[in-house]
Amino acid sequence: MAEMPILTRRRIEAAFAKGVFDEMAREFGQDAAKRVLARAVIAMAKEAARGFAQAAPEGANLAHFRAIQSLWRAEDALTIEALPAAAGEFHFNVTQCRYAEMYRELGLGDLGAILSCQRDAAFCEGYHPALTLTRTQTLMQGATHCDFRYRWEGTADDET
């Protein structure tokens, strides 16, 4: 499913999205273009998540979700600080994000949150209804780190 590193894929998508966004903004205005782009990215994230969940050998669960996170870190895309978490939780901070850096380099800093950050919660929704994300800040929006706090709501059997 992930033949191409995700950072590389996002760079290609960003170049295309910028062209489409610019045309939508000229035709419908910036706000409408952002709303349409956001809806499209959310739908794509949910669809991708469903594919990952279906490919999970033992079904979607927190252990599999943890394992696939390495795909987003490929190409040193994220510098992660792992944090202690209770059973059924997965917590970490991102202290450096090449996704955010890339969007800024491409002149898409104002769209980076739409193109990247908002995917995370939508991915959870598509992966499994028991998986939730709480995040209060992101590097993309100027914070010192992104605080990812995942929780699997369910039985211990679901967390394997």
Biotite code that builds the C-alpha atoms (Angstrom):
import biotite.structure as struc

atoms = struc.array([
    struc.Atom([0.000, 0.000, 0.000], chain_id="A", res_id=1, res_name="MET", atom_name="CA", element="C"),
    struc.Atom([2.848, 2.394, 0.699], chain_id="A", res_id=2, res_name="ALA", atom_name="CA", element="C"),
    struc.Atom([5.231, 1.801, -2.218], chain_id="A", res_id=3, res_name="GLU", atom_name="CA", element="C"),
    struc.Atom([6.236, 5.469, -2.184], chain_id="A", res_id=4, res_name="MET", atom_name="CA", element="C"),
    struc.Atom([7.293, 7.181, 1.052], chain_id="A", res_id=5, res_name="PRO", atom_name="CA", element="C"),
    struc.Atom([4.465, 9.335, 2.356], chain_id="A", res_id=6, res_name="ILE", atom_name="CA", element="C"),
    struc.Atom([6.580, 12.504, 2.489], chain_id="A", res_id=7, res_name="LEU", atom_name="CA", element="C"),
    struc.Atom([7.375, 12.116, -1.221], chain_id="A", res_id=8, res_name="THR", atom_name="CA", element="C"),
    struc.Atom([3.713, 11.411, -1.970], chain_id="A", res_id=9, res_name="ARG", atom_name="CA", element="C"),
    struc.Atom([2.640, 14.535, -0.048], chain_id="A", res_id=10, res_name="ARG", atom_name="CA", element="C"),
    struc.Atom([5.126, 16.675, -2.020], chain_id="A", res_id=11, res_name="ARG", atom_name="CA", element="C"),
    struc.Atom([3.610, 15.487, -5.308], chain_id="A", res_id=12, res_name="ILE", atom_name="CA", element="C"),
    struc.Atom([0.062, 15.934, -4.007], chain_id="A", res_id=13, res_name="GLU", atom_name="CA", element="C"),
    struc.Atom([0.895, 19.438, -2.740], chain_id="A", res_id=14, res_name="ALA", atom_name="CA", element="C"),
    struc.Atom([2.067, 20.608, -6.158], chain_id="A", res_id=15, res_name="ALA", atom_name="CA", element="C"),
    struc.Atom([-1.170, 19.369, -7.718], chain_id="A", res_id=16, res_name="PHE", atom_name="CA", element="C"),
    struc.Atom([-3.342, 20.685, -4.877], chain_id="A", res_id=17, res_name="ALA", atom_name="CA", element="C"),
    struc.Atom([-1.789, 24.139, -5.178], chain_id="A", res_id=18, res_name="LYS", atom_name="CA", element="C"),
    struc.Atom([-2.750, 24.380, -8.844], chain_id="A", res_id=19, res_name="GLY", atom_name="CA", element="C"),
    struc.Atom([-6.300, 23.216, -8.189], chain_id="A", res_id=20, res_name="VAL", atom_name="CA", element="C"),
    struc.Atom([-6.619, 25.423, -5.098], chain_id="A", res_id=21, res_name="PHE", atom_name="CA", element="C"),
    struc.Atom([-5.430, 28.520, -6.983], chain_id="A", res_id=22, res_name="ASP", atom_name="CA", element="C"),
    struc.Atom([-8.027, 27.949, -9.699], chain_id="A", res_id=23, res_name="GLU", atom_name="CA", element="C"),
    struc.Atom([-10.816, 27.332, -7.173], chain_id="A", res_id=24, res_name="MET", atom_name="CA", element="C"),
    struc.Atom([-9.801, 30.463, -5.238], chain_id="A", res_id=25, res_name="ALA", atom_name="CA", element="C"),
    struc.Atom([-9.980, 32.585, -8.417], chain_id="A", res_id=26, res_name="ARG", atom_name="CA", element="C"),
    struc.Atom([-13.367, 31.134, -9.313], chain_id="A", res_id=27, res_name="GLU", atom_name="CA", element="C"),
    struc.Atom([-15.051, 30.872, -5.899], chain_id="A", res_id=28, res_name="PHE", atom_name="CA", element="C"),
    struc.Atom([-12.882, 32.804, -3.438], chain_id="A", res_id=29, res_name="GLY", atom_name="CA", element="C"),
    struc.Atom([-10.285, 31.700, -0.863], chain_id="A", res_id=30, res_name="GLN", atom_name="CA", element="C"),
    struc.Atom([-12.730, 30.593, 1.833], chain_id="A", res_id=31, res_name="ASP", atom_name="CA", element="C"),
    struc.Atom([-14.793, 28.392, -0.480], chain_id="A", res_id=32, res_name="ALA", atom_name="CA", element="C"),
    struc.Atom([-11.639, 26.916, -2.005], chain_id="A", res_id=33, res_name="ALA", atom_name="CA", element="C"),
    struc.Atom([-10.300, 26.055, 1.463], chain_id="A", res_id=34, res_name="LYS", atom_name="CA", element="C"),
    struc.Atom([-13.597, 24.408, 2.440], chain_id="A", res_id=35, res_name="ARG", atom_name="CA", element="C"),
    struc.Atom([-13.626, 22.249, -0.703], chain_id="A", res_id=36, res_name="VAL", atom_name="CA", element="C"),
    struc.Atom([-9.959, 21.328, -0.316], chain_id="A", res_id=37, res_name="LEU", atom_name="CA", element="C"),
    struc.Atom([-10.497, 20.430, 3.349], chain_id="A", res_id=38, res_name="ALA", atom_name="CA", element="C"),
    struc.Atom([-13.466, 18.176, 2.536], chain_id="A", res_id=39, res_name="ARG", atom_name="CA", element="C"),
    struc.Atom([-11.512, 16.427, -0.210], chain_id="A", res_id=40, res_name="ALA", atom_name="CA", element="C"),
    struc.Atom([-8.451, 15.825, 2.012], chain_id="A", res_id=41, res_name="VAL", atom_name="CA", element="C"),
    struc.Atom([-10.624, 14.505, 4.855], chain_id="A", res_id=42, res_name="ILE", atom_name="CA", element="C"),
    struc.Atom([-12.394, 12.088, 2.489], chain_id="A", res_id=43, res_name="ALA", atom_name="CA", element="C"),
    struc.Atom([-9.048, 10.891, 1.094], chain_id="A", res_id=44, res_name="MET", atom_name="CA", element="C"),
    struc.Atom([-7.626, 10.354, 4.604], chain_id="A", res_id=45, res_name="ALA", atom_name="CA", element="C"),
    struc.Atom([-10.645, 8.300, 5.666], chain_id="A", res_id=46, res_name="LYS", atom_name="CA", element="C"),
    struc.Atom([-10.452, 6.183, 2.528], chain_id="A", res_id=47, res_name="GLU", atom_name="CA", element="C"),
    struc.Atom([-6.717, 5.553, 2.992], chain_id="A", res_id=48, res_name="ALA", atom_name="CA", element="C"),
    struc.Atom([-7.331, 4.595, 6.626], chain_id="A", res_id=49, res_name="ALA", atom_name="CA", element="C"),
    struc.Atom([-9.995, 2.081, 5.638], chain_id="A", res_id=50, res_name="ARG", atom_name="CA", element="C"),
    struc.Atom([-7.446, 0.485, 3.311], chain_id="A", res_id=51, res_name="GLY", atom_name="CA", element="C"),
    struc.Atom([-4.862, 0.223, 6.096], chain_id="A", res_id=52, res_name="PHE", atom_name="CA", element="C"),
    struc.Atom([-7.473, -1.228, 8.456], chain_id="A", res_id=53, res_name="ALA", atom_name="CA", element="C"),
    struc.Atom([-8.554, -3.828, 5.897], chain_id="A", res_id=54, res_name="GLN", atom_name="CA", element="C"),
    struc.Atom([-4.925, -4.827, 5.364], chain_id="A", res_id=55, res_name="ALA", atom_name="CA", element="C"),
    struc.Atom([-4.311, -5.351, 9.099], chain_id="A", res_id=56, res_name="ALA", atom_name="CA", element="C"),
    struc.Atom([-3.567, -9.090, 9.510], chain_id="A", res_id=57, res_name="PRO", atom_name="CA", element="C"),
    struc.Atom([-5.577, -9.387, 12.732], chain_id="A", res_id=58, res_name="GLU", atom_name="CA", element="C"),
    struc.Atom([-8.022, -6.590, 11.986], chain_id="A", res_id=59, res_name="GLY", atom_name="CA", element="C"),
    struc.Atom([-7.744, -2.953, 12.928], chain_id="A", res_id=60, res_name="ALA", atom_name="CA", element="C"),
    struc.Atom([-6.299, -2.510, 16.420], chain_id="A", res_id=61, res_name="ASN", atom_name="CA", element="C"),
    struc.Atom([-3.997, -0.207, 18.350], chain_id="A", res_id=62, res_name="LEU", atom_name="CA", element="C"),
    struc.Atom([-0.912, -2.401, 17.894], chain_id="A", res_id=63, res_name="ALA", atom_name="CA", element="C"),
    struc.Atom([-1.330, -2.347, 14.115], chain_id="A", res_id=64, res_name="HIS", atom_name="CA", element="C"),
    struc.Atom([-2.000, 1.382, 14.174], chain_id="A", res_id=65, res_name="PHE", atom_name="CA", element="C"),
    struc.Atom([1.228, 1.918, 16.138], chain_id="A", res_id=66, res_name="ARG", atom_name="CA", element="C"),
    struc.Atom([3.142, -0.229, 13.649], chain_id="A", res_id=67, res_name="ALA", atom_name="CA", element="C"),
    struc.Atom([1.996, 1.675, 10.565], chain_id="A", res_id=68, res_name="ILE", atom_name="CA", element="C"),
    struc.Atom([3.111, 4.987, 12.071], chain_id="A", res_id=69, res_name="GLN", atom_name="CA", element="C"),
    struc.Atom([6.608, 4.168, 10.816], chain_id="A", res_id=70, res_name="SER", atom_name="CA", element="C"),
    struc.Atom([5.331, 4.874, 7.291], chain_id="A", res_id=71, res_name="LEU", atom_name="CA", element="C"),
    struc.Atom([4.807, 8.546, 8.176], chain_id="A", res_id=72, res_name="TRP", atom_name="CA", element="C"),
    struc.Atom([8.307, 8.754, 9.679], chain_id="A", res_id=73, res_name="ARG", atom_name="CA", element="C"),
    struc.Atom([10.068, 7.405, 6.554], chain_id="A", res_id=74, res_name="ALA", atom_name="CA", element="C"),
    struc.Atom([12.689, 9.701, 5.038], chain_id="A", res_id=75, res_name="GLU", atom_name="CA", element="C"),
    struc.Atom([13.230, 11.184, 8.523], chain_id="A", res_id=76, res_name="ASP", atom_name="CA", element="C"),
    struc.Atom([9.969, 13.039, 8.019], chain_id="A", res_id=77, res_name="ALA", atom_name="CA", element="C"),
    struc.Atom([9.188, 13.275, 11.740], chain_id="A", res_id=78, res_name="LEU", atom_name="CA", element="C"),
    struc.Atom([11.279, 13.549, 14.861], chain_id="A", res_id=79, res_name="THR", atom_name="CA", element="C"),
    struc.Atom([9.286, 11.830, 17.582], chain_id="A", res_id=80, res_name="ILE", atom_name="CA", element="C"),
    struc.Atom([9.477, 11.983, 21.360], chain_id="A", res_id=81, res_name="GLU", atom_name="CA", element="C"),
    struc.Atom([7.697, 8.878, 22.687], chain_id="A", res_id=82, res_name="ALA", atom_name="CA", element="C"),
    struc.Atom([5.716, 9.410, 25.867], chain_id="A", res_id=83, res_name="LEU", atom_name="CA", element="C"),
    struc.Atom([4.436, 6.998, 28.485], chain_id="A", res_id=84, res_name="PRO", atom_name="CA", element="C"),
    struc.Atom([0.831, 5.982, 27.996], chain_id="A", res_id=85, res_name="ALA", atom_name="CA", element="C"),
    struc.Atom([-1.686, 3.754, 29.717], chain_id="A", res_id=86, res_name="ALA", atom_name="CA", element="C"),
    struc.Atom([-3.042, 0.591, 28.133], chain_id="A", res_id=87, res_name="ALA", atom_name="CA", element="C"),
    struc.Atom([-5.195, 1.507, 25.177], chain_id="A", res_id=88, res_name="GLY", atom_name="CA", element="C"),
    struc.Atom([-3.274, 4.730, 24.559], chain_id="A", res_id=89, res_name="GLU", atom_name="CA", element="C"),
    struc.Atom([-0.453, 5.833, 22.272], chain_id="A", res_id=90, res_name="PHE", atom_name="CA", element="C"),
    struc.Atom([1.164, 9.183, 23.036], chain_id="A", res_id=91, res_name="HIS", atom_name="CA", element="C"),
    struc.Atom([4.020, 11.079, 21.454], chain_id="A", res_id=92, res_name="PHE", atom_name="CA", element="C"),
    struc.Atom([5.178, 14.566, 20.541], chain_id="A", res_id=93, res_name="ASN", atom_name="CA", element="C"),
    struc.Atom([6.514, 15.540, 17.147], chain_id="A", res_id=94, res_name="VAL", atom_name="CA", element="C"),
    struc.Atom([9.399, 17.942, 17.667], chain_id="A", res_id=95, res_name="THR", atom_name="CA", element="C"),
    struc.Atom([10.385, 18.323, 14.015], chain_id="A", res_id=96, res_name="GLN", atom_name="CA", element="C"),
    struc.Atom([8.102, 17.898, 11.011], chain_id="A", res_id=97, res_name="CYS", atom_name="CA", element="C"),
    struc.Atom([9.444, 17.825, 7.480], chain_id="A", res_id=98, res_name="ARG", atom_name="CA", element="C"),
    struc.Atom([5.858, 17.883, 6.215], chain_id="A", res_id=99, res_name="TYR", atom_name="CA", element="C"),
    struc.Atom([5.377, 21.355, 7.707], chain_id="A", res_id=100, res_name="ALA", atom_name="CA", element="C"),
    struc.Atom([8.789, 22.437, 6.433], chain_id="A", res_id=101, res_name="GLU", atom_name="CA", element="C"),
    struc.Atom([7.971, 21.176, 2.946], chain_id="A", res_id=102, res_name="MET", atom_name="CA", element="C"),
    struc.Atom([4.629, 23.012, 2.779], chain_id="A", res_id=103, res_name="TYR", atom_name="CA", element="C"),
    struc.Atom([6.329, 26.230, 3.836], chain_id="A", res_id=104, res_name="ARG", atom_name="CA", element="C"),
    struc.Atom([9.116, 25.736, 1.262], chain_id="A", res_id=105, res_name="GLU", atom_name="CA", element="C"),
    struc.Atom([6.469, 25.253, -1.441], chain_id="A", res_id=106, res_name="LEU", atom_name="CA", element="C"),
    struc.Atom([4.741, 28.473, -0.408], chain_id="A", res_id=107, res_name="GLY", atom_name="CA", element="C"),
    struc.Atom([1.809, 26.534, 1.043], chain_id="A", res_id=108, res_name="LEU", atom_name="CA", element="C"),
    struc.Atom([2.277, 27.357, 4.719], chain_id="A", res_id=109, res_name="GLY", atom_name="CA", element="C"),
    struc.Atom([-1.277, 28.673, 4.920], chain_id="A", res_id=110, res_name="ASP", atom_name="CA", element="C"),
    struc.Atom([-2.615, 25.394, 3.485], chain_id="A", res_id=111, res_name="LEU", atom_name="CA", element="C"),
    struc.Atom([-0.303, 23.015, 5.342], chain_id="A", res_id=112, res_name="GLY", atom_name="CA", element="C"),
    struc.Atom([-2.771, 22.359, 8.140], chain_id="A", res_id=113, res_name="ALA", atom_name="CA", element="C"),
    struc.Atom([-5.465, 21.512, 5.592], chain_id="A", res_id=114, res_name="ILE", atom_name="CA", element="C"),
    struc.Atom([-3.184, 19.349, 3.450], chain_id="A", res_id=115, res_name="LEU", atom_name="CA", element="C"),
    struc.Atom([-1.534, 17.511, 6.317], chain_id="A", res_id=116, res_name="SER", atom_name="CA", element="C"),
    struc.Atom([-2.526, 18.118, 9.936], chain_id="A", res_id=117, res_name="CYS", atom_name="CA", element="C"),
    struc.Atom([-6.280, 17.673, 9.531], chain_id="A", res_id=118, res_name="GLN", atom_name="CA", element="C"),
    struc.Atom([-5.681, 14.240, 8.002], chain_id="A", res_id=119, res_name="ARG", atom_name="CA", element="C"),
    struc.Atom([-4.720, 12.793, 11.377], chain_id="A", res_id=120, res_name="ASP", atom_name="CA", element="C"),
    struc.Atom([-8.121, 12.868, 13.083], chain_id="A", res_id=121, res_name="ALA", atom_name="CA", element="C"),
    struc.Atom([-9.871, 11.920, 9.846], chain_id="A", res_id=122, res_name="ALA", atom_name="CA", element="C"),
    struc.Atom([-7.513, 8.955, 9.494], chain_id="A", res_id=123, res_name="PHE", atom_name="CA", element="C"),
    struc.Atom([-8.597, 7.767, 12.944], chain_id="A", res_id=124, res_name="CYS", atom_name="CA", element="C"),
    struc.Atom([-12.259, 7.977, 11.930], chain_id="A", res_id=125, res_name="GLU", atom_name="CA", element="C"),
    struc.Atom([-11.621, 5.913, 8.824], chain_id="A", res_id=126, res_name="GLY", atom_name="CA", element="C"),
    struc.Atom([-9.364, 3.394, 10.552], chain_id="A", res_id=127, res_name="TYR", atom_name="CA", element="C"),
    struc.Atom([-11.738, 2.351, 13.347], chain_id="A", res_id=128, res_name="HIS", atom_name="CA", element="C"),
    struc.Atom([-14.470, 4.078, 15.383], chain_id="A", res_id=129, res_name="PRO", atom_name="CA", element="C"),
    struc.Atom([-12.680, 3.114, 18.620], chain_id="A", res_id=130, res_name="ALA", atom_name="CA", element="C"),
    struc.Atom([-9.603, 5.174, 17.717], chain_id="A", res_id=131, res_name="LEU", atom_name="CA", element="C"),
    struc.Atom([-9.570, 8.849, 18.693], chain_id="A", res_id=132, res_name="THR", atom_name="CA", element="C"),
    struc.Atom([-6.969, 11.593, 18.561], chain_id="A", res_id=133, res_name="LEU", atom_name="CA", element="C"),
    struc.Atom([-6.637, 14.567, 20.847], chain_id="A", res_id=134, res_name="THR", atom_name="CA", element="C"),
    struc.Atom([-4.171, 17.195, 19.691], chain_id="A", res_id=135, res_name="ARG", atom_name="CA", element="C"),
    struc.Atom([-4.058, 20.742, 20.998], chain_id="A", res_id=136, res_name="THR", atom_name="CA", element="C"),
    struc.Atom([-1.187, 22.202, 18.967], chain_id="A", res_id=137, res_name="GLN", atom_name="CA", element="C"),
    struc.Atom([0.935, 21.685, 15.868], chain_id="A", res_id=138, res_name="THR", atom_name="CA", element="C"),
    struc.Atom([4.278, 22.813, 14.533], chain_id="A", res_id=139, res_name="LEU", atom_name="CA", element="C"),
    struc.Atom([2.460, 23.805, 11.342], chain_id="A", res_id=140, res_name="MET", atom_name="CA", element="C"),
    struc.Atom([0.537, 26.395, 13.328], chain_id="A", res_id=141, res_name="GLN", atom_name="CA", element="C"),
    struc.Atom([3.642, 27.703, 15.100], chain_id="A", res_id=142, res_name="GLY", atom_name="CA", element="C"),
    struc.Atom([3.762, 25.599, 18.293], chain_id="A", res_id=143, res_name="ALA", atom_name="CA", element="C"),
    struc.Atom([6.974, 24.121, 19.684], chain_id="A", res_id=144, res_name="THR", atom_name="CA", element="C"),
    struc.Atom([5.695, 20.587, 18.993], chain_id="A", res_id=145, res_name="HIS", atom_name="CA", element="C"),
    struc.Atom([2.658, 18.591, 17.921], chain_id="A", res_id=146, res_name="CYS", atom_name="CA", element="C"),
    struc.Atom([1.044, 16.710, 20.802], chain_id="A", res_id=147, res_name="ASP", atom_name="CA", element="C"),
    struc.Atom([-0.471, 13.442, 19.581], chain_id="A", res_id=148, res_name="PHE", atom_name="CA", element="C"),
    struc.Atom([-2.638, 11.619, 22.111], chain_id="A", res_id=149, res_name="ARG", atom_name="CA", element="C"),
    struc.Atom([-4.314, 8.561, 20.617], chain_id="A", res_id=150, res_name="TYR", atom_name="CA", element="C"),
    struc.Atom([-6.801, 6.485, 22.562], chain_id="A", res_id=151, res_name="ARG", atom_name="CA", element="C"),
    struc.Atom([-8.440, 3.179, 21.683], chain_id="A", res_id=152, res_name="TRP", atom_name="CA", element="C"),
    struc.Atom([-11.864, 3.069, 23.309], chain_id="A", res_id=153, res_name="GLU", atom_name="CA", element="C"),
    struc.Atom([-12.780, -0.549, 23.775], chain_id="A", res_id=154, res_name="GLY", atom_name="CA", element="C"),
    struc.Atom([-11.895, -3.817, 25.332], chain_id="A", res_id=155, res_name="THR", atom_name="CA", element="C"),
    struc.Atom([-8.384, -5.061, 25.958], chain_id="A", res_id=156, res_name="ALA", atom_name="CA", element="C"),
    struc.Atom([-8.897, -7.570, 23.140], chain_id="A", res_id=157, res_name="ASP", atom_name="CA", element="C"),
    struc.Atom([-9.289, -4.650, 20.684], chain_id="A", res_id=158, res_name="ASP", atom_name="CA", element="C"),
    struc.Atom([-5.953, -3.185, 21.751], chain_id="A", res_id=159, res_name="GLU", atom_name="CA", element="C"),
    struc.Atom([-3.706, -6.064, 20.734], chain_id="A", res_id=160, res_name="THR", atom_name="CA", element="C"),
])
